[in-house]
Amino acid sequence: MKSLVFLFLSITFTYSLDPDALKSYDIDDFNTDYNEDSCKKVIDILINLVEEVYVFNDISKNPPEQEYYGVINIVEEFRKIKTINRKYYDFYRDIKRVIAKLKDLHFLFTPKNNTIDGVQLDTLMMCLPLSLNLKGNSPENARMYVEHFQGCQIFYPEEDINFINNHLDIPLKSINQKSPFDFIQNFSVEYFNFKSKHGVFSLIMEYFNFFPLYLLPLSKEESTNIEFTFDDDSTIILNYTLIQYPANQIKANTLKENEINWKYHTQNPKGFYCLIDDENQVNVFKQSDFNWDEDTEEVIKNCTEEFYSNSYPIIGIEAGNLGGSDYATLIVRQYIQPKILARHHEAFKYNDYLTKYYEGKLYDEETCKVIKDFKMITDDYGNGIKHNRTQPLSMITPEQHKTINEQMKKL
């Protein structure tokens, strides 16, 4: 079997900015009045969504590892949110606080396509003129340092930029009178949290200097007067700048991306690419999403056949994966490593809404026939908390399984 190494890469952004096209804002600009009817409608939609389709609605009331997952009745928490005399931004922050208690990254709530005074809210970004980096030979002696973040420095005085430049090699002693590690570990977790503390730390280190406002909706107090103290006892106090970053102001470039001559790639969208690098003796497979197009399967087949025509290892690059087709994920796993059986199994929350929605769309694991009547299985989580789900199911048709199996014989 060929060896397969996956490299998980986030796209590195290089910013080409037109200062005249960018404008800074104040958080209060978006804390406009939000009427009671609108607030109630949002809460009702969220509660209906949770009760109908959200699997962890039941489980989160009494999860198996409570210190890890946390205990929350999310419907009751949503009902506690005040809907009278509300400001838009404050109301949004309250919702984000409730969702963060679930520690579930898949539960996203964003103000997509909402505008206030002509500004699309999901294009608002918070930024600082510096980023953070860890240096050290081991975790025990790692120290935190600042680096320039040029994408935001146009909003800050030359004095601040010079200070940062003179402190690039001096370790941070504290941020807001806390150790840099403690500060980052607890930064904004009331709005966006993971089950893993390591995940929280890694995410905030990446986003600390530049993040969407909808992701970490800081208050005005939380986003101002951030004090950075260095080992030489010098200090700089910075405020986040709130800016609008329309898509046409950002250019994303990966290393020599335009110079790579991919042998095969999907056309629209270009989610899958591959080539054989004879100079370095590796097969390269890049995947930027799992969206499905009519040429997707053919491209992945061609890539696989090329790879198995030589003895090179396969390097898999995942760059900014934003999800997509379940079938696409399956054939990537199966074709790239054909001796590993890849199948897509799932179950869903059992109720009238979902069983009706999925009727005729899923397949029985044992008979491979389309399921019309789903079986109900009840899981008991104790303390009277029960969760009803379906039997294990397959989203992949028997014909697709057959195609995959036939292709495997050639590899």
MOPECOR-V135768 format. One record per residue. N is the residue number from 1. RES is the residue in one small letter. OMEGA is omega in whole degrees, -180 to 180 (none if undefined). Layout:
N,RES,OMEGA + N,RES,OMEGA
This chain:
1,m,178 + 2,k,174 + 3,s,-179 + 4,l,178 + 5,v,178 + 6,f,175 + 7,l,-179 + 8,f,-173 + 9,l,168 + 10,s,-179 + 11,i,177 + 12,t,-178 + 13,f,168 + 14,t,-169 + 15,y,173 + 16,s,-169 + 17,l,169 + 18,d,-175 + 19,p,-179 + 20,d,-178 + 21,a,-178 + 22,l,-178 + 23,k,177 + 24,s,-177 + 25,y,173 + 26,d,-180 + 27,i,-179 + 28,d,178 + 29,d,-175 + 30,f,177 + 31,n,-179 + 32,t,179 + 33,d,179 + 34,y,-170 + 35,n,-175 + 36,e,-179 + 37,d,179 + 38,s,179 + 39,c,-179 + 40,k,180 + 41,k,179 + 42,v,-180 + 43,i,180 + 44,d,179 + 45,i,180 + 46,l,-180 + 47,i,179 + 48,n,178 + 49,l,-178 + 50,v,-176 + 51,e,-176 + 52,e,-169 + 53,v,-173 + 54,y,-174 + 55,v,-174 + 56,f,175 + 57,n,178 + 58,d,-172 + 59,i,-175 + 60,s,178 + 61,k,178 + 62,n,-175 + 63,p,-177 + 64,p,179 + 65,e,-168 + 66,q,179 + 67,e,-178 + 68,y,-175 + 69,y,-171 + 70,g,-179 + 71,v,-179 + 72,i,168 + 73,n,-169 + 74,i,178 + 75,v,179 + 76,e,179 + 77,e,177 + 78,f,-179 + 79,r,-180 + 80,k,-177 + 81,i,-178 + 82,k,-179 + 83,t,-178 + 84,i,178 + 85,n,-177 + 86,r,169 + 87,k,-172 + 88,y,-174 + 89,y,178 + 90,d,179 + 91,f,178 + 92,y,180 + 93,r,178 + 94,d,179 + 95,i,180 + 96,k,178 + 97,r,180 + 98,v,-178 + 99,i,-180 + 100,a,180 + 101,k,178 + 102,l,-176 + 103,k,-177 + 104,d,-177 + 105,l,-177 + 106,h,-179 + 107,f,-178 + 108,l,177 + 109,f,-176 + 110,t,179 + 111,p,-174 + 112,k,177 + 113,n,174 + 114,n,180 + 115,t,172 + 116,i,-177 + 117,d,176 + 118,g,-179 + 119,v,178 + 120,q,-168 + 121,l,-179 + 122,d,173 + 123,t,-180 + 124,l,-178 + 125,m,171 + 126,m,179 + 127,c,174 + 128,l,180 + 129,p,-180 + 130,l,173 + 131,s,-177 + 132,l,180 + 133,n,178 + 134,l,176 + 135,k,180 + 136,g,-178 + 137,n,-178 + 138,s,178 + 139,p,-176 + 140,e,-178 + 141,n,179 + 142,a,175 + 143,r,-179 + 144,m,-179 + 145,y,175 + 146,v,174 + 147,e,177 + 148,h,167 + 149,f,-171 + 150,q,-179 + 151,g,-178 + 152,c,-172 + 153,q,179 + 154,i,-179 + 155,f,-174 + 156,y,-178 + 157,p,-179 + 158,e,179 + 159,e,179 + 160,d,-179 + 161,i,178 + 162,n,178 + 163,f,179 + 164,i,-179 + 165,n,-178 + 166,n,-177 + 167,h,-179 + 168,l,-177 + 169,d,180 + 170,i,-178 + 171,p,174 + 172,l,175 + 173,k,-178 + 174,s,169 + 175,i,-175 + 176,n,176 + 177,q,174 + 178,k,175 + 179,s,-179 + 180,p,-178 + 181,f,178 + 182,d,-180 + 183,f,-179 + 184,i,-178 + 185,q,-176 + 186,n,-176 + 187,f,170 + 188,s,-178 + 189,v,178 + 190,e,178 + 191,y,-173 + 192,f,-172 + 193,n,176 + 194,f,172 + 195,k,-177 + 196,s,176 + 197,k,178 + 198,h,178 + 199,g,178 + 200,v,-177 + 201,f,-179 + 202,s,-179 + 203,l,-177 + 204,i,176 + 205,m,-179 + 206,e,-172 + 207,y,-168 + 208,f,-174 + 209,n,-175 + 210,f,-176 + 211,f,177 + 212,p,180 + 213,l,-179 + 214,y,-179 + 215,l,179 + 216,l,-175 + 217,p,-178 + 218,l,173 + 219,s,178 + 220,k,180 + 221,e,-179 + 222,e,-175 + 223,s,-179 + 224,t,176 + 225,n,176 + 226,i,-172 + 227,e,177 + 228,f,179 + 229,t,-175 + 230,f,-177 + 231,d,177 + 232,d,179 + 233,d,173 + 234,s,-173 + 235,t,171 + 236,i,179 + 237,i,-176 + 238,l,171 + 239,n,170 + 240,y,173 + 241,t,179 + 242,l,-177 + 243,i,173 + 244,q,179 + 245,y,175 + 246,p,-174 + 247,a,-176 + 248,n,176 + 249,q,-178 + 250,i,173 + 251,k,-179 + 252,a,180 + 253,n,170 + 254,t,-173 + 255,l,177 + 256,k,-177 + 257,e,-177 + 258,n,-179 + 259,e,-177 + 260,i,178 + 261,n,-179 + 262,w,-178 + 263,k,177 + 264,y,172 + 265,h,175 + 266,t,-172 + 267,q,-172 + 268,n,-3 + 269,p,180 + 270,k,-176 + 271,g,-176 + 272,f,180 + 273,y,172 + 274,c,175 + 275,l,173 + 276,i,180 + 277,d,-178 + 278,d,-179 + 279,e,180 + 280,n,178 + 281,q,175 + 282,v,168 + 283,n,-177 + 284,v,177 + 285,f,-179 + 286,k,180 + 287,q,-179 + 288,s,171 + 289,d,179 + 290,f,177 + 291,n,-174 + 292,w,176 + 293,d,-174 + 294,e,-180 + 295,d,-174 + 296,t,-176 + 297,e,-180 + 298,e,179 + 299,v,-179 + 300,i,175 + 301,k,-179 + 302,n,178 + 303,c,-177 + 304,t,180 + 305,e,177 + 306,e,-179 + 307,f,-175 + 308,y,173 + 309,s,178 + 310,n,-177 + 311,s,-178 + 312,y,171 + 313,p,-180 + 314,i,173 + 315,i,178 + 316,g,-180 + 317,i,175 + 318,e,-176 + 319,a,174 + 320,g,-178 + 321,n,-180 + 322,l,176 + 323,g,180 + 324,g,-173 + 325,s,176 + 326,d,-179 + 327,y,178 + 328,a,179 + 329,t,-178 + 330,l,-176 + 331,i,174 + 332,v,180 + 333,r,-174 + 334,q,-176 + 335,y,-177 + 336,i,177 + 337,q,-169 + 338,p,-179 + 339,k,173 + 340,i,-178 + 341,l,180 + 342,a,176 + 343,r,-178 + 344,h,-179 + 345,h,176 + 346,e,170 + 347,a,178 + 348,f,-179 + 349,k,-175 + 350,y,171 + 351,n,-175 + 352,d,-177 + 353,y,-175 + 354,l,179 + 355,t,177 + 356,k,-178 + 357,y,-175 + 358,y,-179 + 359,e,179 + 360,g,-177 + 361,k,-176 + 362,l,-171 + 363,y,178 + 364,d,-178 + 365,e,-174 + 366,e,-174 + 367,t,-176 + 368,c,179 + 369,k,178 + 370,v,-179 + 371,i,174 + 372,k,178 + 373,d,-178 + 374,f,176 + 375,k,178 + 376,m,175 + 377,i,-177 + 378,t,175 + 379,d,-178 + 380,d,-180 + 381,y,178 + 382,g,-180 + 383,n,178 + 384,g,-179 + 385,i,179 + 386,k,-180 + 387,h,180 + 388,n,180 + 389,r,177 + 390,t,172 + 391,q,176 + 392,p,-174 + 393,l,176 + 394,s,176 + 395,m,-175 + 396,i,-177 + 397,t,175 + 398,p,179 + 399,e,178 + 400,q,175 + 401,h,-179 + 402,k,179 + 403,t,180 + 404,i,-178 + 405,n,178 + 406,e,179 + 407,q,-179 + 408,m,-178 + 409,k,-178 + 410,k,-172 + 411,l,none
